[in-house]
Amino acid sequence: MCDYICALRSQDSRSRGSTARLRRPELVGSGPSHGPDSKTAQITRLSRENAALKRELARLQVYRAMAYRDPLTGVWNRRYFEERLNEELSRSQRAGSSRRFSVMVLDLNDFKATNDRYGHPVGDTVLKDVGEFLISHLRHHDVACRTGGDEFSVLLPDLPADDCGHLVDRLRSGLDAANAERRIPISLSIGTASWPEAGDTVDALLTRADEAMYADKHRHRAARKIPTTVRREVARRSAARRSRVRVRVPAQA
C-alpha cells in the first residue's frame, strides 16, 4: 500500500512539472523570441552591428594608410617597404628557385642644387613628380616607396634579374619623354639587385642595389666632371640601414 501511494505521488509530481513546462511561453512557441517580430528585430540589430564593423574597418584602413604612406608623394614609406621586402624574401626562400624577385633603388641627381636654386616648395613638387612617374610607369603590383629625402625604392615581385635591364631602359625612356614637358628636368640614378643572385638577405640585396645605383650616379657625375666616392656612399647607407634595424628590434633578455 505504501509503495502504491509513493508511486501515485511521483506520477503526480511529474505531471505537475510537465504542465508547468507547457505553460512556459518559450517552450510552446508563443513567446516573443520565436515570433516574426522578434526575427525582424534580430535582423535589424545584426545589420546595425555589421554596418558598425564596416565603419570600423574603413577607419582602420585609413589609419593604416596614414602609417604606411608618404604624405608628400603618396607612395608607400620606408616602413612599408621594409616589411614587404622581408615578406617577399621569406616567401621566395620557402618557394625556392621557382620564385624570383628584384629590388630597385633610385636617387635624384642634383636635388640639393634644385632646392638651393628654386626653393624647397619646388623641390617638393619634384619629389611628387617622381612619385607620380613611378606609379604610372611600373606594374600595378610593384611596390614603389619613398625611403629617404630624395631616395626611392621599389619592390619588384616576380621580376628576375634578366628583366631588370629592360625595366630600367623603359623607365629612362619614359623619363626622357616626361622631361620634354618639364621646366625642371628630372634625373635619376637607378640600381637593381635580384634574388637569389645578389644575396640571400635583405641587407645583401639592398647593398648590391645601392652599389649599382651609385655606379650609375658616378657615371652621371663623371659626365659632368663632378668627383664622387661610390664605396664611401654605399658604406654610409649600409651602416644607416643596420642602425635602423638595431633600433627597431629590442634586445632579448
Secondary structure, DSSP 8 states (H G I E B T S, - for coil): -HHHHHHHHHHHHHHHHHHHHHHSHHHHT-SGGGSHHHHHHHHHHHHHHHHHHHHHHHHHHHHHHHHHB-TTTSSEEHHHHHHHHHHHHHHHHHHGGG--EEEEEEEETTHHHHHHHH-HHHHHHHHHHHHHHHHHHS-TT-EEEE-SSSEEEEEEET--HHHHHHHHHHHHHHHHHHHTT-SS---EEEEEEEETTT-SSHHHHHHHHHHHHHHHHHHHHHHTT----HHHHHHHHHHHHHHHHHHHS----
